[in-house]
Amino acid sequence: MTRVIHTGDTHIGYQQYNSPQRREDFLEAFRSVVEDAVADDVDAVVHAGDLFHDRRPSLVDLQGTVEILRTLDDADIPFLAVVGNHESKRDAQWLDLFADLGLATRLGADPEIVGDVALYGLDFVPRSRRDDLEYAFEPVPDAAEHATLVTHGLFEPFAHADWDTEELLEESTVDFDAVLLGDNHKPDTAEVMDTWVTYCGSTERASASEREDRGYNLVDFDADGGVAISRRGLADTREFVFVDVELEAGEGVDRVQERVRQHDLEDAVVIVTVEGEGKPITPATIEEAAIDRDALVARVNDRRELPDEDEEVSVSFADPDAAVRERVRELGLSDAARSIDETVRDDDLVDSNVRETVERRVRDLLEDDESAFDPAPERAPEDEDVTTVADELAGDDASGDSTAAADAEPTVANGGETAAANGGETPSAADDEPEPESESEPESEATEDDSSEEPTDDPADADTASLGDFA
């Protein structure tokens, strides 16, 4: 029998809620998976993409990942992986670097044999490139009793799917016993055309919508051709405390505070969701009270559509442009976002050139600084002058995690041509973050990680992607 750990969506480097501790949590979750692999002496660890949260991981994250992969290497356990949408780069992938160091194998059209299993890989491919994709894999060696595909994307029959699983299985030149998937952060398993198709889920909660325990899959391939998939949870991930409050008429912040006090909040991420017909509340008051009780992070998501009785909007029609600039300044946008706003409203720019100019500006900003679209730091009103947006561009951006840099152009396979994609994930409202599913599409709870996405083409990369490009 051959046993492998199927994991993915580790999103190393994600500084969720702008918390350095949360950034460490994502790396430590991956470490826990590897420690389990060594303790169980599995035959391989198979990673289904999004090892990193974006294409520019920090040196600290890279060093930590190399250290963890060395633990596997010292135990003679191979690490086999594909490239996800978040980490994909135009040129060589980080996975290629780990392969050069002898710490990983990037799966592709040629089979990698582990025990009696032939493992193949398909990197993330954006929807716009799939019509031209040829599922041409090398034949299964005689020594292998099983064939398994590892890939990254949103596949049927799971929620929010944009990939036809039956088409993949019908057109592939190899009959797969199992397809091990990444991208959807919710674990799930189904049988499609006599083939087991399974998501392992993420190893840390990348969004407040991911309430289930985090973990990974154990996949057993027996000598008789059978495949058994089981689930194992990770016990040491950061605790999330979910406080759901239904306010009755007349109830307000006191009722919310009462519900929050019923929980142990120490070192936890606290997500408070408010619904019902009660009074308006001030989220900051609740969040501060939770932090005072030693919560690591607190976020309040008021899902009610309540009028803001304190907000008054006045516009001086004597100078509408000044009023617009003042309102934009009050939104607390990043310097980059305000620069884009100024470009759109530039009277000297011909209307037909606006879109191209904005696209070029965004691309340049992301190439120069992946945190370019982080919100600007708040400043006291008395310290601010009502000037033009262009004047404010001299200020510094706020620090924090931005997944805009996760928009990348992934490759289809080893040595293959690049395929453009939008690899970011959009955040859920509860996360209250500047952030990808990859994100963006509604997270099949996969990407509501603050990370699902709607793939798009990059005009800079017009080559057709296909499995035939594999080296």
C-alpha positions, 0 to 999 in steps of 0.5 A: 500500500502507498500512503500520501498526505494531500495538502494545499492552500497553505498560503505562507506569507499571508499577513491576515488582518495585518497581524504578524502573528497571523503571518507566522500561523500560516507557516506553522500550519505547514510545519505541522503537516510536515511533522505529521508526515514524518511521524507517520512515515508516509510515502510522500507529501503532495501539495496541490498549489498556493504554497505561498500567498503571493508571488513575492514571499519575504525572505523570512517566509522563504527561509522558513519554508526551506527549513520545513522542506529540509525536515522532509528531505532528512526523513526521505519523504518526497515533496511533490507539488504544482503551482497555484494561482497565488504564487505563479510568476511569469518566469521560473517558479519558487517551486523550481528553486526548491527543486534545484535545491533537491527539496521538491519535485514539480509535477507535470506531464511526466509521471513521478513514481511513488510506491506503485502510484504514478503522480502527474501535475497540472499547474493552475490554468485560467479559464480563458486558456482552457479551450486550447489545453491538450491533456496529453500526459505520458503513459503510465509505467508498467510498474505503477498500479495507480495514476493520480493527477494533482492540480489547482482550480475550482472543479465540478461538482463542487460549489462555484466550479468553473472547470469541467471535470468530466471533460478533463477526465475524458480528454486526458491520455491517462485514466486517473484513479484520483484527482487531488485538488487545491484552490477550494479551501473547503475540504470535500470529496466526490466520485466523477466517472469512477474517479475520486475527486477531492479537495484537501482544504486549506491549512489555516483559515484565510477568511472568516467564512472558513469555520470548519477545522483546518486539516489535510487528506490522507490518501491510501492506494492499495495493491488491488487498485482501491483508493481510500481518502480520509481526513485529518485535522490540525490541532494547533492552528489559531483558534477562531471564536465566532460570535453570532448575535441576532439583535431584537428590537431595542437591543444594541451594543450591550447585548453584543458585548454580553454575548462576546463576554461568554467566550474565552478570547485569549490569543484568539481571532474573534469574529462577531457577526451581527444581524437582526432589528436592533439598534445601530452599534459601533464596531470599534467599541466591541473590537476594543473590548475584545482586545482588552480581554486578550484577543489577538484580533477582533472584527465586527461584521454588521450585516444589517443595512442601517442608516447612518444618522450621524453622517451628513454629506454636503456639497458646495456646487461652487467648486464640485471638484474640490468637494469630490477631492475632499470626499476621496480624501475622507475614504482613506484610500491608498496613495496608489488608489488615489493616483488612479482616481486622479488619472480617471478624472484628468481633463487632459486625458482623452477618454479613449485612452483612460482604460489603457492608461489606468491598466498600465499605471496599475501594472507599474504600481504592482511591479514596483510595490506589492503593497501599493494598494494598502489603505493609507494611514489615518491622520488627524483632521487637524493635520490635513490640508484640503488640497488635491489628490496629487498633492497627497501622493507624497504621503507614505502607504500604510503597511499591511498585506495586499493580495493585489500582488497575487495577480500573476500569470501562472504556467501550465506545467514544467517548462511550459509557456506562461498563462495569464491569470488574476491570482488575487482573492477578495476578502469577506466583509468580516475580514475587513482587510485590504485584500484574492478566490483567489480569492474575484469569484465568490469563494467556494469557501476556497477563496473567500479566503479573502482570496478567490478570483476571476481569471483574466488574460494579461495582454503582455502574455498572449502565448497559447498554453497547453500540456504539449508545452511540457518539457 
